């Protein structure tokens, strides 16, 4: 009679995030490498949008993972690993911006006036959808440029909520913000993007854009 197969040990590549974190904390470099592989694309996209420089973004992404690895024992697992990692990456990116003095910065800890939450802007509708006028690649490039024009504090919230699809609570945890501050900054980011894209497509000969 054939013997039942013994259960196979869970490999780093097949583990869920919690398992990988536990393995990495126990000294399993392959487990941490798997975490890097899973999230380095998202982290790089975030740092690139904040820093607007591929080279700086690569450095910031690498430094974020190095700091995460160095401080892994201090990760209390009260949130997702990715949320904790994002906080490290954002802080690293903002420190680099401050050091380079490329632009006047606003601290992530500065209180946000939520008075604009009821702001309403009337936007007409395109006769043709943007997809009918532009290729997907062109649209992505236009949107990326618009996102890059946002201040870093709004850019980070928009990317985490609307691109990475983190919840409001997860975004607040990643950026060390209150939930109302996340909602306010997300609203401002969306309104600014609408305005930027509206003006862009007006210059291209279309009507006003209702795209976001």
N, C-alpha and C positions, 0 to 999 in steps of 0.2 A: 504494500500500500504506500503510495507516494507521500512523503512528508510535506507538510505545508511549508511554503517558503518563509524564511525569517524576514521580518520587516526590514526594509532598507533604511539606513540612516539618512536623515534629511541633509541634503547638500546645501551649500551656501546659495547656489543659484535657484534652488527650489523653495527656499524658506520664505516665510512672510517677513515683514519688516521687523516685528518684535523679535522673532527668532534670530534674525540676522544681527540685530543689535545685541542680544544676549551673547551670541557667538563671538561677536567682535569684542565685547567687553571681556570675554574670557581669553582673548588673545588670538582669535582666529582672523588672520589677515585676509584670507579669502572672503570671509563674510563681509568685512569692511569694504573690500574691493567691489563686491557685488552691490553694496549700498552706493558706492561711488558711480558705478555703471548705471544704476537705476536713475540717479538724480542729477548727474553732472550736466546733462543737456538742459534741464529746467533751470538749474542754478546759473549756468552760463548765460542763458537767455535773459534772466533777471539782472545779473550783474552788467551785461552788455547794454541793456536798456538804461540802467542807472548811470553807467560811466561813459557811454557813447564811444567806447574805444575797445576794439577787439583785444588788443594786447593787454590793456588794463583789466579787462573783464576776465581774460584767461588767468592773469596773476591773482585777481581777487577770488576767483573760483577755486584755484589751487590752494590759496591761503585759507579759505573757508573750510575746505576739507581737511587740511592739516590741523587747523584749530579744533575741528570737530573730533578728529582722531585723538589729539592730545588731551582733550577734555572729556572724552567719552565717559569716563567713570563718573563725571559730574552730571551727566544727563540723567535726570530723575524719572524720565518716562511718564511725566504727567501730561505730555502732549505727544503727537506723532514725531518721529525722528526728523521727517522732512520739515515740519514746522520749526523745530529747534534749529535745524540746519539753515533754513531760510533766514532766521534771525541773525545768525552768525554772518551769512553772506551779505545781508543788507547792511549790517553794521560795518563790515569790512569795506564795502563799496562806499558808504558815506564817509568813512574816515579818509579814504583815498581822495574823495572829492574835496574834503576840507583841506587836506594837505596840499593838494594841487592848486587850490584857490581858483578853479576854473569858473566858478559861478557863485553867486551869493546863495548860501544854503539856509534852509529853515530846519531847526532841529525837529526830529521825530517826536520829541517829548513836549514840544510847544503846544499849548492848547489850541484847538481849532474852533473858530467861530462857525457855528452851524446855521447862521442866519440865511445862508444861500440855499438851504434845503428846500425852500418853497419857491425857488426861482423857476420861472416858466419861460421858455423861449419857444416862440412859434416857428415851426419849421415846415416848409411845404414839402410835397412829395415829388420825387423824380418822375418824369414821364416814362423814362426807361430806368430799369434797375441798374445799379453799378455793374452787376455781373454781365449785363447786356452791352455795356460800353467798354469794359476793361476785362482783361484776362485775370484769372485768379492770382497769378504771379504779380501782375501789376498792382492789383488791389492790396495784396499783402505788403508790397513795398511801400505803397501810399500809407497804409495803416501803421506800419513800422515807423515811418518818418513822423507821423502824427504822434504816436506814443512817445517817441524819443524827444519830442518838443515839450512834453509835460515836465513839470518840476519833479525831482526824484521822489518826494513824499507822496505825490499822487500817482506817479508811474508805478511804484512798487505795489500800491494797493490795487490798482487796475490789473496788473499782471497776475497777482495772486488770486484775485476774486474772479475776474472775467476770462483769463487765459488758462491759469492752472486750475480754476474752479474749486479753490478752497472755500470753505464756509466762512461766514463773517467772523465766527468765533475763532476759527483756525487762523485767519488772517490777522485778527487782533493779537492772538498769541504770538504769531511769528514776528510781528512788527512792534510788539510791546505797546499796543495802543488800546484804548477803550473801544467797545463796540460802537458807540455813537460816533467816535472819531473816524472809525473805518467807514461807516455809512456816509458820513459827511464828505470824506476825501474821495470815496468812490463816486459819489454824485458829482462832485466838482470835476473829477477826471473825465467822467462820461460827458458832461456838458462841454468841457473844453475840447474834447475830441470831436464832438459834434460840430462845434463852431469851426475848428480847424479844417475838418473835412468838408464842411459846407462851403467855406471860403475857397478851398482847393478846387472843388468841382465847379463852383461858380466861375472861377478863372478859366476853367477848361471848356466853358461854354454851356454848362448844364444849368438846371435849376438848383434849388437848395436841396441838400442831402438829408434824407431821413434814413440813416444807415445803421447807427448804433442804437 
